[in-house]
Amino acid sequence: MATYTTYDQVGKKESVADIISDITPFDTPAFTMFKNEKVTARTFSWLEDSLASAGANAAVEGADATMATLIDAVERTNNTQILTKGFQVSATADAIGTYGRAKETAHQLAKALKEIKRDAEYAMVGVDQAAVAGSGGVARQMASVINQITTAVDAGANPTDALTEAKLLQAGETAYNNGSDVDTLMIKPGDAQIVAGFSASAGRNREIAQGKTLVNAIDLYVDVASVH
């Protein structure tokens, strides 16, 4: 007599996890850290001013003051950019029972909002994007961050040259000398292992606690310099 098995059964229930796992990296550090500014026009402008270079400054007692040449502030401008994600879900798709979400529209909306944030991050720091004024038939684009930096330091003459700690320190120094108080340095995922390797350089000490786990990552890189 043959045994009746599940392979013979009809009408078996599915076994499906009632959760949807998102496997796409979703970190948007630049978009998250940058401050927001409400604007009311297609373009937004701001003013940058600077001090005269430091130098010898000694005057003869009783002498008339010498009038310095004043420097005007510089107006910077960037465009606003419209980011959209369109999708359409039928009423029936929202009505039927589904795993991992109550309503298909809500699930797709949550995904679209995350995708817009990733697109905004890409436009700001993920691509060398020039400003486009736009028109009735051309999309307006903002200038990416790299196109708003007037003094650049790269990893070498060849764009494929590897990142080094010396170049990282040079970038921080150059930024400071050009008026930036740097507190965060952002790197692409492909260079994360290079930065983590800084701890293995000669003359470095790295304390490993009593635990048995060694984490090969640097979340905080502290550069201490003294000014005399």
C-alpha positions as CSV (number, residue, x, y, z in Angstrom):
1,M,0.0,0.0,0.0
2,A,1.5,3.3,-1.1
3,T,2.0,6.0,1.6
4,Y,0.2,9.2,1.0
5,T,2.8,12.1,1.2
6,T,2.9,15.8,0.9
7,Y,3.8,15.3,-2.7
8,D,0.4,13.9,-3.3
9,Q,-1.5,16.5,-1.3
10,V,-3.5,19.3,-3.0
11,G,-4.3,22.6,-1.3
12,K,-1.2,22.9,0.9
13,K,-0.7,26.3,2.5
14,E,2.4,28.3,1.7
15,S,5.1,29.0,4.3
16,V,6.2,32.6,3.7
17,A,7.9,34.9,6.1
18,D,5.7,37.9,6.9
19,I,8.5,40.3,6.4
20,I,10.3,41.9,3.4
21,S,14.1,42.3,3.7
22,D,15.7,45.2,1.9
23,I,19.1,44.2,0.7
24,T,20.0,47.6,-0.8
25,P,22.5,49.8,1.1
26,F,20.5,52.9,2.2
27,D,23.0,55.1,4.0
28,T,22.9,58.7,2.9
29,P,25.4,60.5,5.2
30,A,25.7,63.7,3.1
31,F,22.0,64.1,2.7
32,T,21.5,63.5,6.4
33,M,24.2,65.8,7.7
34,F,23.6,68.8,5.3
35,K,21.3,71.4,6.8
36,N,18.1,72.4,5.1
37,E,17.3,75.9,3.8
38,K,13.8,76.8,2.6
39,V,13.9,78.6,-0.7
40,T,11.3,80.4,-2.8
41,A,12.9,80.6,-6.2
42,R,14.5,78.3,-8.8
43,T,17.9,79.4,-7.8
44,F,19.4,80.1,-4.3
45,S,22.3,82.5,-3.6
46,W,24.5,83.1,-0.6
47,L,27.4,85.4,0.2
48,E,30.9,84.4,1.1
49,D,33.4,86.9,2.6
50,S,37.0,86.6,3.5
51,L,39.7,88.4,5.6
52,A,42.9,89.9,4.2
53,S,45.9,87.7,4.5
54,A,47.8,87.9,7.8
55,G,51.1,89.8,7.7
56,A,53.4,92.3,9.4
57,N,51.4,95.0,11.1
58,A,53.2,97.7,12.9
59,A,52.5,101.5,12.8
60,V,54.6,104.5,13.7
61,E,53.3,106.2,16.8
62,G,51.3,109.3,15.9
63,A,51.3,108.5,12.1
64,D,48.1,108.8,10.1
65,A,46.3,105.5,9.4
66,T,46.7,104.0,6.0
67,M,43.4,103.0,4.4
68,A,43.2,99.4,3.3
69,T,41.6,98.3,0.1
70,L,38.3,96.6,0.9
71,I,37.3,93.3,-0.7
72,D,33.7,92.7,-1.6
73,A,31.8,89.5,-0.6
74,V,31.4,86.9,-3.4
75,E,27.9,85.8,-4.3
76,R,27.5,82.0,-4.8
77,T,24.6,80.5,-6.6
78,N,23.1,77.1,-7.1
79,N,19.9,75.7,-8.7
80,T,17.1,73.8,-7.1
81,Q,16.5,70.4,-8.5
82,I,13.2,68.4,-8.7
83,L,13.5,64.7,-7.7
84,T,10.5,62.5,-8.4
85,K,9.5,58.8,-8.3
86,G,6.2,57.9,-9.9
87,F,4.4,54.6,-9.3
88,Q,0.8,53.3,-9.7
89,V,-0.9,50.6,-7.8
90,S,-4.3,49.2,-8.5
91,A,-7.1,49.2,-5.9
92,T,-7.2,45.4,-6.1
93,A,-3.5,45.1,-5.3
94,D,-4.2,47.1,-2.2
95,A,-7.2,45.0,-1.2
96,I,-5.8,41.5,-1.5
97,G,-3.9,39.8,1.3
98,T,-0.1,40.0,1.0
99,Y,3.0,39.0,3.0
100,G,5.3,41.6,4.5
101,R,3.1,44.7,4.1
102,A,-0.5,45.7,4.9
103,K,-1.0,47.9,1.8
104,E,1.0,47.7,-1.5
105,T,0.7,51.5,-1.9
106,A,2.3,52.2,1.5
107,H,5.1,49.7,0.8
108,Q,5.9,51.2,-2.6
109,L,5.7,54.7,-1.3
110,A,8.2,53.9,1.5
111,K,10.6,52.5,-1.2
112,A,10.1,55.5,-3.4
113,L,11.0,57.9,-0.6
114,K,14.2,56.0,0.1
115,E,15.1,56.0,-3.5
116,I,14.6,59.7,-3.7
117,K,17.0,60.2,-0.8
118,R,19.6,58.0,-2.5
119,D,19.1,60.0,-5.8
120,A,19.6,63.3,-3.8
121,E,22.8,61.9,-2.2
122,Y,24.0,60.8,-5.7
123,A,23.4,64.3,-7.1
124,M,25.2,66.0,-4.3
125,V,28.3,63.8,-3.8
126,G,28.0,60.8,-6.1
127,V,28.6,62.4,-9.5
128,D,30.4,65.3,-11.0
129,Q,27.3,67.2,-12.0
130,A,27.3,70.7,-13.4
131,A,24.5,73.2,-12.8
132,V,21.8,73.2,-15.5
133,A,19.4,76.2,-15.6
134,G,16.8,74.1,-17.4
135,S,13.8,75.2,-19.5
136,G,10.3,74.1,-20.4
137,G,11.8,70.9,-22.0
138,V,15.0,70.5,-20.0
139,A,15.3,69.3,-16.4
140,R,16.9,71.7,-14.0
141,Q,20.0,70.4,-12.2
142,M,22.0,71.6,-9.2
143,A,25.8,71.7,-9.2
144,S,27.2,68.8,-7.2
145,V,29.5,69.5,-4.2
146,I,32.6,68.8,-6.2
147,N,31.7,71.5,-8.6
148,Q,31.5,74.0,-5.7
149,I,35.0,73.3,-4.5
150,T,37.5,75.9,-5.8
151,T,40.7,74.2,-4.5
152,A,41.0,70.5,-5.0
153,V,43.4,67.8,-3.7
154,D,43.2,64.5,-5.4
155,A,44.9,61.1,-4.8
156,G,47.4,61.7,-7.5
157,A,47.9,62.7,-11.1
158,N,46.0,59.6,-12.2
159,P,42.3,59.4,-11.0
160,T,42.8,55.7,-10.3
161,D,45.7,56.3,-7.9
162,A,45.0,54.9,-4.5
163,L,44.1,57.0,-1.5
164,T,46.9,57.5,1.0
165,E,46.9,59.0,4.5
166,A,49.3,61.7,3.4
167,K,46.7,62.8,0.8
168,L,43.9,62.7,3.4
169,L,45.9,64.9,5.7
170,Q,46.7,67.2,2.8
171,A,43.1,67.5,1.9
172,G,42.2,68.5,5.5
173,E,45.0,71.1,5.6
174,T,44.0,72.6,2.3
175,A,40.4,72.8,3.4
176,Y,41.4,74.6,6.6
177,N,43.7,77.0,4.7
178,N,40.7,77.8,2.4
179,G,38.4,78.6,5.3
180,S,36.7,75.3,6.2
181,D,36.6,74.0,9.7
182,V,36.5,70.3,8.8
183,D,34.9,67.9,11.3
184,T,33.9,65.1,8.9
185,L,35.7,63.4,6.1
186,M,33.6,61.2,3.8
187,I,35.0,58.4,1.7
188,K,33.5,56.0,-0.8
189,P,33.0,52.4,0.2
190,G,35.9,51.3,-2.0
191,D,38.4,53.3,0.1
192,A,37.0,52.1,3.5
193,Q,39.6,49.3,3.8
194,I,42.4,51.7,2.9
195,V,41.4,54.0,5.8
196,A,41.0,51.1,8.1
197,G,44.6,50.1,7.2
198,F,46.0,53.4,8.6
199,S,46.0,51.8,12.0
200,A,48.5,49.2,10.9
201,S,51.1,51.8,9.9
202,A,54.5,51.7,11.5
203,G,54.7,53.5,14.9
204,R,51.0,53.1,15.6
205,N,49.5,51.6,18.7
206,R,46.0,50.2,18.8
207,E,44.6,49.0,22.0
208,I,42.6,45.8,21.9
209,A,40.4,45.2,25.0
210,Q,40.0,41.9,26.7
211,G,37.4,40.8,24.3
212,K,38.1,38.3,21.6
213,T,36.8,40.3,18.7
214,L,39.1,42.5,16.5
215,V,37.1,44.9,14.4
216,N,39.0,46.1,11.3
217,A,37.3,49.4,10.9
218,I,37.8,53.0,11.8
219,D,34.7,55.0,12.5
220,L,36.5,58.0,14.0
221,Y,39.8,59.2,12.7
222,V,41.4,61.8,15.1
223,D,44.1,64.0,13.8
224,V,45.7,66.1,16.6
225,A,47.9,69.0,15.7
226,S,49.5,71.6,18.0
227,V,49.9,75.3,17.1
228,H,52.8,77.2,18.6
